Amino acid sequence: TNEEYQYQFRAKSAPAQLWTPYLTNICMQAMETRKNISGNMVITMGLFSREQAKFVRNMMEKEGIKLMILELQISDEDVVARNKARNRRKAAIMGLTMNELWDSRERMKKWGQFN
């Protein structure tokens, strides 16, 4: 099932069992990378709740890694513009038109034009 998608773009938070494996993996990769550098590092990723931020902070601090979490805000217009640009690049790399790219998506096959 696609249980995680029922929470996407909704007001309610996803249960921890859906996101902890992903965030654990990201933290483990960061910890491994940290062993090979001598300075600070930056990780960019989206955290969708304070609970997720607390989870990441606790996991990293248990390993003695201090971190700073920043909240960046972006307007809906900028999100749409950036997604369009990203999808145009993806379509070009794949040799597809935007319509062909959209039609090739699994959601389009399952749900149709207005998913």
Summary of the structure (lengths in Angstrom):
residues: 115
radius of gyration: 18.0
end to end distance: 17.0
largest distance: 50.4
contacts: 204
relative contact order: 0.07
helix: 59%
strand: 0%
